[in-house]
Amino acid sequence: MISYRPFWETLKKKGVSTYTLINHYGMSSNRFTRMRKNLPLSTTSIDDFCRILGCRVEDIMEYVEEE
């Protein structure tokens, strides 16, 4: 399963809020809803986050083996 836990940690480290991403970068709030539920995102969305936050893919998501 893909987990977006690193994304939330990266936001805290960078001091960026979802409000900023939505209102200053035009991101859809639906992206964050999907991430909170660990639902799939497009690679375009991942690319957007990496570009805006100046981070790597590993800072956005991780693979967690399901039990």
PQR file of N, CA, C, O and H, with PARSE charges and radii, in Angstrom:
ATOM      1  N   MET A   1       0.846  -1.178   0.000 -0.4000 1.5000
ATOM      2  CA  MET A   1       0.000   0.000   0.000 -0.0000 2.0000
ATOM      3  C   MET A   1       0.894   1.244   0.000  0.5500 1.7000
ATOM      4  O   MET A   1       1.929   1.285   0.664 -0.5500 1.4000
ATOM      5  N   ILE A   2       0.480   2.223  -0.736 -0.4000 1.5000
ATOM      6  CA  ILE A   2       1.187   3.506  -0.735 -0.0000 2.0000
ATOM      7  C   ILE A   2       0.642   4.360   0.410  0.5500 1.7000
ATOM      8  O   ILE A   2      -0.569   4.516   0.564 -0.5500 1.4000
ATOM      9  H   ILE A   2      -0.361   2.190  -1.276  0.4000 1.0000
ATOM     10  N   SER A   3       1.542   4.899   1.194 -0.4000 1.5000
ATOM     11  CA  SER A   3       1.181   5.785   2.302 -0.0000 2.0000
ATOM     12  C   SER A   3       1.749   7.172   2.020  0.5500 1.7000
ATOM     13  O   SER A   3       2.874   7.309   1.540 -0.5500 1.4000
ATOM     14  H   SER A   3       2.526   4.772   1.069  0.4000 1.0000
ATOM     15  N   TYR A   4       0.971   8.178   2.320 -0.4000 1.5000
ATOM     16  CA  TYR A   4       1.402   9.561   2.128 -0.0000 2.0000
ATOM     17  C   TYR A   4       1.848  10.202   3.440  0.5500 1.7000
ATOM     18  O   TYR A   4       1.935  11.426   3.534 -0.5500 1.4000
ATOM     19  H   TYR A   4       0.057   8.067   2.711  0.4000 1.0000
ATOM     20  N   ARG A   5       2.128   9.386   4.446 -0.4000 1.5000
ATOM     21  CA  ARG A   5       2.591   9.891   5.745 -0.0000 2.0000
ATOM     22  C   ARG A   5       3.800  10.819   5.596  0.5500 1.7000
ATOM     23  O   ARG A   5       3.844  11.858   6.255 -0.5500 1.4000
ATOM     24  H   ARG A   5       2.057   8.392   4.370  0.4000 1.0000
ATOM     25  N   PRO A   6       4.788  10.477   4.747 -0.5600 1.5000
ATOM     26  CA  PRO A   6       5.933  11.390   4.595  0.2800 2.0000
ATOM     27  C   PRO A   6       5.543  12.781   4.091  0.5500 1.7000
ATOM     28  O   PRO A   6       6.209  13.765   4.413 -0.5500 1.4000
ATOM     29  N   PHE A   7       4.475  12.868   3.307 -0.4000 1.5000
ATOM     30  CA  PHE A   7       4.024  14.153   2.786 -0.0000 2.0000
ATOM     31  C   PHE A   7       3.660  15.108   3.922  0.5500 1.7000
ATOM     32  O   PHE A   7       4.065  16.270   3.921 -0.5500 1.4000
ATOM     33  H   PHE A   7       3.933  12.069   3.046  0.4000 1.0000
ATOM     34  N   TRP A   8       2.892  14.605   4.887 -0.4000 1.5000
ATOM     35  CA  TRP A   8       2.443  15.446   5.999 -0.0000 2.0000
ATOM     36  C   TRP A   8       3.626  15.883   6.849  0.5500 1.7000
ATOM     37  O   TRP A   8       3.647  17.001   7.364 -0.5500 1.4000
ATOM     38  H   TRP A   8       2.563  13.661   4.888  0.4000 1.0000
ATOM     39  N   GLU A   9       4.613  15.002   6.996 -0.4000 1.5000
ATOM     40  CA  GLU A   9       5.830  15.365   7.734 -0.0000 2.0000
ATOM     41  C   GLU A   9       6.629  16.420   6.973  0.5500 1.7000
ATOM     42  O   GLU A   9       7.177  17.347   7.570 -0.5500 1.4000
ATOM     43  H   GLU A   9       4.597  14.094   6.577  0.4000 1.0000
ATOM     44  N   THR A  10       6.689  16.271   5.648 -0.4000 1.5000
ATOM     45  CA  THR A  10       7.411  17.233   4.811 -0.0000 2.0000
ATOM     46  C   THR A  10       6.752  18.611   4.892  0.5500 1.7000
ATOM     47  O   THR A  10       7.444  19.626   4.972 -0.5500 1.4000
ATOM     48  H   THR A  10       6.244  15.518   5.163  0.4000 1.0000
ATOM     49  N   LEU A  11       5.424  18.649   4.871 -0.4000 1.5000
ATOM     50  CA  LEU A  11       4.730  19.938   5.002 -0.0000 2.0000
ATOM     51  C   LEU A  11       5.126  20.630   6.301  0.5500 1.7000
ATOM     52  O   LEU A  11       5.408  21.828   6.308 -0.5500 1.4000
ATOM     53  H   LEU A  11       4.862  17.824   4.806  0.4000 1.0000
ATOM     54  N   LYS A  12       5.147  19.877   7.402 -0.4000 1.5000
ATOM     55  CA  LYS A  12       5.515  20.453   8.700 -0.0000 2.0000
ATOM     56  C   LYS A  12       6.948  20.985   8.670  0.5500 1.7000
ATOM     57  O   LYS A  12       7.211  22.098   9.125 -0.5500 1.4000
ATOM     58  H   LYS A  12       4.918  18.904   7.397  0.4000 1.0000
ATOM     59  N   LYS A  13       7.874  20.182   8.131 -0.4000 1.5000
ATOM     60  CA  LYS A  13       9.287  20.591   8.062 -0.0000 2.0000
ATOM     61  C   LYS A  13       9.465  21.863   7.242  0.5500 1.7000
ATOM     62  O   LYS A  13      10.249  22.742   7.600 -0.5500 1.4000
ATOM     63  H   LYS A  13       7.659  19.277   7.761  0.4000 1.0000
ATOM     64  N   LYS A  14       8.728  21.948   6.137 -0.4000 1.5000
ATOM     65  CA  LYS A  14       8.859  23.089   5.229 -0.0000 2.0000
ATOM     66  C   LYS A  14       8.024  24.292   5.677  0.5500 1.7000
ATOM     67  O   LYS A  14       8.180  25.390   5.144 -0.5500 1.4000
ATOM     68  H   LYS A  14       8.091  21.234   5.846  0.4000 1.0000
ATOM     69  N   GLY A  15       7.143  24.084   6.653 -0.4000 1.5000
ATOM     70  CA  GLY A  15       6.295  25.172   7.114 -0.0000 2.0000
ATOM     71  C   GLY A  15       5.255  25.590   6.090  0.5500 1.7000
ATOM     72  O   GLY A  15       4.912  26.768   5.987 -0.5500 1.4000
ATOM     73  H   GLY A  15       7.016  23.191   7.087  0.4000 1.0000
ATOM     74  N   VAL A  16       4.752  24.621   5.332 -0.4000 1.5000
ATOM     75  CA  VAL A  16       3.766  24.889   4.288 -0.0000 2.0000
ATOM     76  C   VAL A  16       2.447  24.243   4.701  0.5500 1.7000
ATOM     77  O   VAL A  16       2.438  23.140   5.247 -0.5500 1.4000
ATOM     78  H   VAL A  16       5.030  23.664   5.416  0.4000 1.0000
ATOM     79  N   SER A  17       1.345  24.921   4.445 -0.4000 1.5000
ATOM     80  CA  SER A  17       0.032  24.377   4.778 -0.0000 2.0000
ATOM     81  C   SER A  17      -0.712  23.959   3.510  0.5500 1.7000
ATOM     82  O   SER A  17      -0.371  24.375   2.402 -0.5500 1.4000
ATOM     83  H   SER A  17       1.353  25.817   4.001  0.4000 1.0000
ATOM     84  N   THR A  18      -1.728  23.130   3.701 -0.4000 1.5000
ATOM     85  CA  THR A  18      -2.561  22.771   2.557 -0.0000 2.0000
ATOM     86  C   THR A  18      -3.286  24.018   2.044  0.5500 1.7000
ATOM     87  O   THR A  18      -3.550  24.134   0.847 -0.5500 1.4000
ATOM     88  H   THR A  18      -2.005  22.792   4.601  0.4000 1.0000
ATOM     89  N   TYR A  19      -3.606  24.939   2.940 -0.4000 1.5000
ATOM     90  CA  TYR A  19      -4.234  26.205   2.537 -0.0000 2.0000
ATOM     91  C   TYR A  19      -3.356  26.928   1.506  0.5500 1.7000
ATOM     92  O   TYR A  19      -3.852  27.418   0.491 -0.5500 1.4000
ATOM     93  H   TYR A  19      -3.392  24.844   3.912  0.4000 1.0000
ATOM     94  N   THR A  20      -2.057  26.987   1.780 -0.4000 1.5000
ATOM     95  CA  THR A  20      -1.127  27.638   0.854 -0.0000 2.0000
ATOM     96  C   THR A  20      -1.096  26.915  -0.483  0.5500 1.7000
ATOM     97  O   THR A  20      -1.124  27.550  -1.538 -0.5500 1.4000
ATOM     98  H   THR A  20      -1.655  26.589   2.604  0.4000 1.0000
ATOM     99  N   LEU A  21      -1.039  25.591  -0.440 -0.4000 1.5000
ATOM    100  CA  LEU A  21      -0.982  24.815  -1.684 -0.0000 2.0000
ATOM    101  C   LEU A  21      -2.259  24.997  -2.508  0.5500 1.7000
ATOM    102  O   LEU A  21      -2.205  25.048  -3.737 -0.5500 1.4000
ATOM    103  H   LEU A  21      -1.016  25.076   0.417  0.4000 1.0000
ATOM    104  N   ILE A  22      -3.381  25.094  -1.845 -0.4000 1.5000
ATOM    105  CA  ILE A  22      -4.653  25.268  -2.555 -0.0000 2.0000
ATOM    106  C   ILE A  22      -4.792  26.690  -3.089  0.5500 1.7000
ATOM    107  O   ILE A  22      -5.124  26.886  -4.258 -0.5500 1.4000
ATOM    108  H   ILE A  22      -3.424  25.052  -0.847  0.4000 1.0000
ATOM    109  N   ASN A  23      -4.539  27.676  -2.243 -0.4000 1.5000
ATOM    110  CA  ASN A  23      -4.814  29.064  -2.618 -0.0000 2.0000
ATOM    111  C   ASN A  23      -3.694  29.770  -3.373  0.5500 1.7000
ATOM    112  O   ASN A  23      -3.970  30.686  -4.149 -0.5500 1.4000
ATOM    113  H   ASN A  23      -4.269  27.518  -1.293  0.4000 1.0000
ATOM    114  N   HIS A  24      -2.456  29.378  -3.171 -0.4000 1.5000
ATOM    115  CA  HIS A  24      -1.352  30.042  -3.859 -0.0000 2.0000
ATOM    116  C   HIS A  24      -0.844  29.254  -5.063  0.5500 1.7000
ATOM    117  O   HIS A  24      -0.238  29.823  -5.970 -0.5500 1.4000
ATOM    118  H   HIS A  24      -2.232  28.634  -2.541  0.4000 1.0000
ATOM    119  N   TYR A  25      -1.092  27.947  -5.071 -0.4000 1.5000
ATOM    120  CA  TYR A  25      -0.604  27.120  -6.172 -0.0000 2.0000
ATOM    121  C   TYR A  25      -1.730  26.482  -6.972  0.5500 1.7000
ATOM    122  O   TYR A  25      -1.472  25.754  -7.931 -0.5500 1.4000
ATOM    123  H   TYR A  25      -1.585  27.484  -4.334  0.4000 1.0000
ATOM    124  N   GLY A  26      -2.965  26.744  -6.593 -0.4000 1.5000
ATOM    125  CA  GLY A  26      -4.116  26.265  -7.352 -0.0000 2.0000
ATOM    126  C   GLY A  26      -4.355  24.767  -7.294  0.5500 1.7000
ATOM    127  O   GLY A  26      -4.980  24.205  -8.193 -0.5500 1.4000
ATOM    128  H   GLY A  26      -3.175  27.335  -5.814  0.4000 1.0000
ATOM    129  N   MET A  27      -3.867  24.115  -6.252 -0.4000 1.5000
ATOM    130  CA  MET A  27      -4.085  22.677  -6.138 -0.0000 2.0000
ATOM    131  C   MET A  27      -5.513  22.403  -5.672  0.5500 1.7000
ATOM    132  O   MET A  27      -6.109  23.184  -4.929 -0.5500 1.4000
ATOM    133  H   MET A  27      -3.358  24.571  -5.522  0.4000 1.0000
ATOM    134  N   SER A  28      -6.031  21.293  -6.123 -0.4000 1.5000
ATOM    135  CA  SER A  28      -7.382  20.880  -5.752 -0.0000 2.0000
ATOM    136  C   SER A  28      -7.399  20.300  -4.342  0.5500 1.7000
ATOM    137  O   SER A  28      -6.506  19.540  -3.967 -0.5500 1.4000
ATOM    138  H   SER A  28      -5.547  20.658  -6.726  0.4000 1.0000
ATOM    139  N   SER A  29      -8.405  20.655  -3.571 -0.4000 1.5000
ATOM    140  CA  SER A  29      -8.529  20.092  -2.222 -0.0000 2.0000
ATOM    141  C   SER A  29      -8.790  18.589  -2.289  0.5500 1.7000
ATOM    142  O   SER A  29      -8.538  17.867  -1.324 -0.5500 1.4000
ATOM    143  H   SER A  29      -9.130  21.272  -3.876  0.4000 1.0000
ATOM    144  N   ASN A  30      -9.296  18.122  -3.427 -0.4000 1.5000
ATOM    145  CA  ASN A  30      -9.539  16.693  -3.617 -0.0000 2.0000
ATOM    146  C   ASN A  30      -8.236  15.883  -3.506  0.5500 1.7000
ATOM    147  O   ASN A  30      -8.252  14.746  -3.035 -0.5500 1.4000
ATOM    148  H   ASN A  30      -9.501  18.708  -4.211  0.4000 1.0000
ATOM    149  N   ARG A  31      -7.121  16.464  -3.935 -0.4000 1.5000
ATOM    150  CA  ARG A  31      -5.831  15.770  -3.819 -0.0000 2.0000
ATOM    151  C   ARG A  31      -5.531  15.437  -2.362  0.5500 1.7000
ATOM    152  O   ARG A  31      -5.060  14.342  -2.055 -0.5500 1.4000
ATOM    153  H   ARG A  31      -7.108  17.387  -4.318  0.4000 1.0000
ATOM    154  N   PHE A  32      -5.801  16.370  -1.478 -0.4000 1.5000
ATOM    155  CA  PHE A  32      -5.495  16.171  -0.066 -0.0000 2.0000
ATOM    156  C   PHE A  32      -6.459  15.177   0.575  0.5500 1.7000
ATOM    157  O   PHE A  32      -6.073  14.411   1.458 -0.5500 1.4000
ATOM    158  H   PHE A  32      -6.183  17.259  -1.727  0.4000 1.0000
ATOM    159  N   THR A  33      -7.707  15.193   0.132 -0.4000 1.5000
ATOM    160  CA  THR A  33      -8.676  14.208   0.612 -0.0000 2.0000
ATOM    161  C   THR A  33      -8.212  12.810   0.226  0.5500 1.7000
ATOM    162  O   THR A  33      -8.265  11.886   1.038 -0.5500 1.4000
ATOM    163  H   THR A  33      -8.021  15.816  -0.585  0.4000 1.0000
ATOM    164  N   ARG A  34      -7.760  12.657  -1.011 -0.4000 1.5000
ATOM    165  CA  ARG A  34      -7.268  11.356  -1.479 -0.0000 2.0000
ATOM    166  C   ARG A  34      -6.032  10.932  -0.689  0.5500 1.7000
ATOM    167  O   ARG A  34      -5.885   9.759  -0.346 -0.5500 1.4000
ATOM    168  H   ARG A  34      -7.717  13.407  -1.671  0.4000 1.0000
ATOM    169  N   MET A  35      -5.162  11.866  -0.406 -0.4000 1.5000
ATOM    170  CA  MET A  35      -3.946  11.544   0.333 -0.0000 2.0000
ATOM    171  C   MET A  35      -4.253  11.139   1.771  0.5500 1.7000
ATOM    172  O   MET A  35      -3.612  10.237   2.311 -0.5500 1.4000
ATOM    173  H   MET A  35      -5.281  12.819  -0.684  0.4000 1.0000
ATOM    174  N   ARG A  36      -5.218  11.791   2.389 -0.4000 1.5000
ATOM    175  CA  ARG A  36      -5.586  11.442   3.768 -0.0000 2.0000
ATOM    176  C   ARG A  36      -6.129  10.019   3.845  0.5500 1.7000
ATOM    177  O   ARG A  36      -6.007   9.354   4.874 -0.5500 1.4000
ATOM    178  H   ARG A  36      -5.739  12.524   1.950  0.4000 1.0000
ATOM    179  N   LYS A  37      -6.727   9.558   2.749 -0.4000 1.5000
ATOM    180  CA  LYS A  37      -7.298   8.208   2.695 -0.0000 2.0000
ATOM    181  C   LYS A  37      -6.341   7.204   2.041  0.5500 1.7000
ATOM    182  O   LYS A  37      -6.702   6.047   1.827 -0.5500 1.4000
ATOM    183  H   LYS A  37      -6.826  10.098   1.914  0.4000 1.0000
ATOM    184  N   ASN A  38      -5.112   7.655   1.723 -0.4000 1.5000
ATOM    185  CA  ASN A  38      -4.115   6.822   1.038 -0.0000 2.0000
ATOM    186  C   ASN A  38      -4.645   6.233  -0.273  0.5500 1.7000
ATOM    187  O   ASN A  38      -4.370   5.079  -0.602 -0.5500 1.4000
ATOM    188  H   ASN A  38      -4.819   8.595   1.897  0.4000 1.0000
ATOM    189  N   LEU A  39      -5.398   7.033  -1.005 -0.4000 1.5000
ATOM    190  CA  LEU A  39      -5.903   6.632  -2.310 -0.0000 2.0000
ATOM    191  C   LEU A  39      -4.888   7.036  -3.378  0.5500 1.7000
ATOM    192  O   LEU A  39      -4.063   7.920  -3.146 -0.5500 1.4000
ATOM    193  H   LEU A  39      -5.621   7.971  -0.737  0.4000 1.0000
ATOM    194  N   PRO A  40      -4.944   6.394  -4.544 -0.5600 1.5000
ATOM    195  CA  PRO A  40      -3.966   6.698  -5.596  0.2800 2.0000
ATOM    196  C   PRO A  40      -4.011   8.149  -6.081  0.5500 1.7000
ATOM    197  O   PRO A  40      -5.069   8.776  -6.146 -0.5500 1.4000
ATOM    198  N   LEU A  41      -2.819   8.657  -6.420 -0.4000 1.5000
ATOM    199  CA  LEU A  41      -2.666   9.957  -7.068 -0.0000 2.0000
ATOM    200  C   LEU A  41      -1.917   9.752  -8.369  0.5500 1.7000
ATOM    201  O   LEU A  41      -1.191   8.770  -8.526 -0.5500 1.4000
ATOM    202  H   LEU A  41      -1.960   8.147  -6.367  0.4000 1.0000
ATOM    203  N   SER A  42      -2.087  10.662  -9.288 -0.4000 1.5000
ATOM    204  CA  SER A  42      -1.354  10.580 -10.546 -0.0000 2.0000
ATOM    205  C   SER A  42       0.105  10.981 -10.328  0.5500 1.7000
ATOM    206  O   SER A  42       0.433  11.679  -9.369 -0.5500 1.4000
ATOM    207  H   SER A  42      -2.677  11.460  -9.161  0.4000 1.0000
ATOM    208  N   THR A  43       0.954  10.539 -11.213 -0.4000 1.5000
ATOM    209  CA  THR A  43       2.357  10.942 -11.125 -0.0000 2.0000
ATOM    210  C   THR A  43       2.498  12.442 -11.380  0.5500 1.7000
ATOM    211  O   THR A  43       3.463  13.057 -10.926 -0.5500 1.4000
ATOM    212  H   THR A  43       0.688   9.971 -11.992  0.4000 1.0000
ATOM    213  N   THR A  44       1.566  13.025 -12.087 -0.4000 1.5000
ATOM    214  CA  THR A  44       1.579  14.471 -12.300 -0.0000 2.0000
ATOM    215  C   THR A  44       1.399  15.198 -10.967  0.5500 1.7000
ATOM    216  O   THR A  44       2.060  16.204 -10.713 -0.5500 1.4000
ATOM    217  H   THR A  44       0.782  12.526 -12.456  0.4000 1.0000
ATOM    218  N   SER A  45       0.508  14.691 -10.122 -0.4000 1.5000
ATOM    219  CA  SER A  45       0.302  15.292  -8.798 -0.0000 2.0000
ATOM    220  C   SER A  45       1.569  15.169  -7.961  0.5500 1.7000
ATOM    221  O   SER A  45       1.975  16.129  -7.306 -0.5500 1.4000
ATOM    222  H   SER A  45      -0.029  13.873 -10.329  0.4000 1.0000
ATOM    223  N   ILE A  46       2.190  14.001  -7.977 -0.4000 1.5000
ATOM    224  CA  ILE A  46       3.421  13.785  -7.219 -0.0000 2.0000
ATOM    225  C   ILE A  46       4.505  14.736  -7.718  0.5500 1.7000
ATOM    226  O   ILE A  46       5.233  15.329  -6.922 -0.5500 1.4000
ATOM    227  H   ILE A  46       1.860  13.222  -8.509  0.4000 1.0000
ATOM    228  N   ASP A  47       4.608  14.877  -9.033 -0.4000 1.5000
ATOM    229  CA  ASP A  47       5.578  15.793  -9.630 -0.0000 2.0000
ATOM    230  C   ASP A  47       5.323  17.232  -9.176  0.5500 1.7000
ATOM    231  O   ASP A  47       6.262  17.958  -8.851 -0.5500 1.4000
ATOM    232  H   ASP A  47       4.017  14.396  -9.680  0.4000 1.0000
ATOM    233  N   ASP A  48       4.057  17.639  -9.153 -0.4000 1.5000
ATOM    234  CA  ASP A  48       3.699  18.989  -8.697 -0.0000 2.0000
ATOM    235  C   ASP A  48       4.163  19.221  -7.264  0.5500 1.7000
ATOM    236  O   ASP A  48       4.759  20.254  -6.960 -0.5500 1.4000
ATOM    237  H   ASP A  48       3.294  17.049  -9.417  0.4000 1.0000
ATOM    238  N   PHE A  49       3.888  18.261  -6.385 -0.4000 1.5000
ATOM    239  CA  PHE A  49       4.291  18.401  -4.987 -0.0000 2.0000
ATOM    240  C   PHE A  49       5.812  18.502  -4.854  0.5500 1.7000
ATOM    241  O   PHE A  49       6.320  19.344  -4.114 -0.5500 1.4000
ATOM    242  H   PHE A  49       3.404  17.422  -6.631  0.4000 1.0000
ATOM    243  N   CYS A  50       6.527  17.650  -5.567 -0.4000 1.5000
ATOM    244  CA  CYS A  50       7.996  17.676  -5.500 -0.0000 2.0000
ATOM    245  C   CYS A  50       8.551  19.014  -5.984  0.5500 1.7000
ATOM    246  O   CYS A  50       9.470  19.564  -5.378 -0.5500 1.4000
ATOM    247  H   CYS A  50       6.114  16.966  -6.169  0.4000 1.0000
ATOM    248  N   ARG A  51       7.993  19.531  -7.069 -0.4000 1.5000
ATOM    249  CA  ARG A  51       8.452  20.806  -7.623 -0.0000 2.0000
ATOM    250  C   ARG A  51       8.175  21.950  -6.657  0.5500 1.7000
ATOM    251  O   ARG A  51       9.060  22.760  -6.380 -0.5500 1.4000
ATOM    252  H   ARG A  51       7.246  19.084  -7.561  0.4000 1.0000
ATOM    253  N   ILE A  52       6.960  22.020  -6.146 -0.4000 1.5000
ATOM    254  CA  ILE A  52       6.567  23.122  -5.265 -0.0000 2.0000
ATOM    255  C   ILE A  52       7.314  23.070  -3.937  0.5500 1.7000
ATOM    256  O   ILE A  52       7.768  24.098  -3.433 -0.5500 1.4000
ATOM    257  H   ILE A  52       6.240  21.362  -6.371  0.4000 1.0000
ATOM    258  N   LEU A  53       7.440  21.869  -3.373 -0.4000 1.5000
ATOM    259  CA  LEU A  53       8.070  21.731  -2.054 -0.0000 2.0000
ATOM    260  C   LEU A  53       9.586  21.570  -2.121  0.5500 1.7000
ATOM    261  O   LEU A  53      10.264  21.589  -1.093 -0.5500 1.4000
ATOM    262  H   LEU A  53       7.071  21.034  -3.782  0.4000 1.0000
ATOM    263  N   GLY A  54      10.112  21.412  -3.331 -0.4000 1.5000
ATOM    264  CA  GLY A  54      11.557  21.229  -3.482 -0.0000 2.0000
ATOM    265  C   GLY A  54      12.038  19.974  -2.769  0.5500 1.7000
ATOM    266  O   GLY A  54      13.010  20.004  -2.014 -0.5500 1.4000
ATOM    267  H   GLY A  54       9.561  21.397  -4.165  0.4000 1.0000
ATOM    268  N   CYS A  55      11.342  18.870  -3.022 -0.4000 1.5000
ATOM    269  CA  CYS A  55      11.679  17.632  -2.326 -0.0000 2.0000
ATOM    270  C   CYS A  55      11.709  16.458  -3.305  0.5500 1.7000
ATOM    271  O   CYS A  55      11.502  16.621  -4.508 -0.5500 1.4000
ATOM    272  H   CYS A  55      10.553  18.846  -3.636  0.4000 1.0000
ATOM    273  N   ARG A  56      11.969  15.284  -2.761 -0.4000 1.5000
ATOM    274  CA  ARG A  56      12.037  14.053  -3.552 -0.0000 2.0000
ATOM    275  C   ARG A  56      10.751  13.255  -3.370  0.5500 1.7000
ATOM    276  O   ARG A  56       9.963  13.518  -2.462 -0.5500 1.4000
ATOM    277  H   ARG A  56      12.137  15.152  -1.784  0.4000 1.0000
ATOM    278  N   VAL A  57      10.556  12.280  -4.245 -0.4000 1.5000
ATOM    279  CA  VAL A  57       9.369  11.430  -4.176 -0.0000 2.0000
ATOM    280  C   VAL A  57       9.259  10.767  -2.799  0.5500 1.7000
ATOM    281  O   VAL A  57       8.157  10.630  -2.266 -0.5500 1.4000
ATOM    282  H   VAL A  57      11.196  12.066  -4.982  0.4000 1.0000
ATOM    283  N   GLU A  58      10.380  10.359  -2.228 -0.4000 1.5000
ATOM    284  CA  GLU A  58      10.386   9.702  -0.915 -0.0000 2.0000
ATOM    285  C   GLU A  58       9.872  10.622   0.195  0.5500 1.7000
ATOM    286  O   GLU A  58       9.464  10.155   1.259 -0.5500 1.4000
ATOM    287  H   GLU A  58      11.275  10.470  -2.661  0.4000 1.0000
ATOM    288  N   ASP A  59       9.896  11.923  -0.062 -0.4000 1.5000
ATOM    289  CA  ASP A  59       9.387  12.888   0.911 -0.0000 2.0000
ATOM    290  C   ASP A  59       7.864  13.052   0.797  0.5500 1.7000
ATOM    291  O   ASP A  59       7.241  13.736   1.609 -0.5500 1.4000
ATOM    292  H   ASP A  59      10.227  12.302  -0.926  0.4000 1.0000
ATOM    293  N   ILE A  60       7.285  12.422  -0.210 -0.4000 1.5000
ATOM    294  CA  ILE A  60       5.858  12.528  -0.461 -0.0000 2.0000
ATOM    295  C   ILE A  60       5.126  11.223  -0.117  0.5500 1.7000
ATOM    296  O   ILE A  60       4.036  11.241   0.455 -0.5500 1.4000
ATOM    297  H   ILE A  60       7.791  11.866  -0.870  0.4000 1.0000
ATOM    298  N   MET A  61       5.741  10.107  -0.474 -0.4000 1.5000
ATOM    299  CA  MET A  61       5.052   8.817  -0.279 -0.0000 2.0000
ATOM    300  C   MET A  61       6.042   7.713   0.014  0.5500 1.7000
ATOM    301  O   MET A  61       7.244   7.841  -0.219 -0.5500 1.4000
ATOM    302  H   MET A  61       6.626  10.092  -0.939  0.4000 1.0000
ATOM    303  N   GLU A  62       5.495   6.610   0.538 -0.4000 1.5000
ATOM    304  CA  GLU A  62       6.300   5.436   0.821 -0.0000 2.0000
ATOM    305  C   GLU A  62       5.443   4.197   0.623  0.5500 1.7000
ATOM    306  O   GLU A  62       4.217   4.245   0.714 -0.5500 1.4000
ATOM    307  H   GLU A  62       4.518   6.506   0.727  0.4000 1.0000
ATOM    308  N   TYR A  63       6.113   3.096   0.354 -0.4000 1.5000
ATOM    309  CA  TYR A  63       5.414   1.824   0.228 -0.0000 2.0000
ATOM    310  C   TYR A  63       5.418   1.134   1.584  0.5500 1.7000
ATOM    311  O   TYR A  63       6.467   0.974   2.207 -0.5500 1.4000
ATOM    312  H   TYR A  63       7.109   3.057   0.280  0.4000 1.0000
ATOM    313  N   VAL A  64       4.237   0.727   2.034 -0.4000 1.5000
ATOM    314  CA  VAL A  64       4.097   0.008   3.302 -0.0000 2.0000
ATOM    315  C   VAL A  64       3.423  -1.318   2.993  0.5500 1.7000
ATOM    316  O   VAL A  64       2.315  -1.362   2.459 -0.5500 1.4000
ATOM    317  H   VAL A  64       3.384   0.857   1.527  0.4000 1.0000
ATOM    318  N   GLU A  65       4.107  -2.389   3.337 -0.4000 1.5000
ATOM    319  CA  GLU A  65       3.562  -3.707   3.067 -0.0000 2.0000
ATOM    320  C   GLU A  65       2.333  -3.960   3.941  0.5500 1.7000
ATOM    321  O   GLU A  65       2.354  -3.732   5.150 -0.5500 1.4000
ATOM    322  H   GLU A  65       5.007  -2.353   3.771  0.4000 1.0000
ATOM    323  N   GLU A  66       1.279  -4.428   3.310 -0.4000 1.5000
ATOM    324  CA  GLU A  66       0.046  -4.727   4.053 -0.0000 2.0000
ATOM    325  C   GLU A  66       0.182  -6.081   4.722  0.5500 1.7000
ATOM    326  O   GLU A  66       0.812  -6.996   4.191 -0.5500 1.4000
ATOM    327  H   GLU A  66       1.262  -4.613   2.327  0.4000 1.0000
ATOM    328  N   GLU A  67      -0.417  -6.192   5.890 -0.4000 1.5000
ATOM    329  CA  GLU A  67      -0.360  -7.467   6.630 -0.0000 2.0000
ATOM    330  C   GLU A  67      -1.470  -8.376   6.229  0.5500 1.7000
ATOM    331  O   GLU A  67      -1.576  -9.487   6.749 -0.5500 1.4000
ATOM    332  H   GLU A  67      -0.930  -5.450   6.321  0.4000 1.0000
TER
END
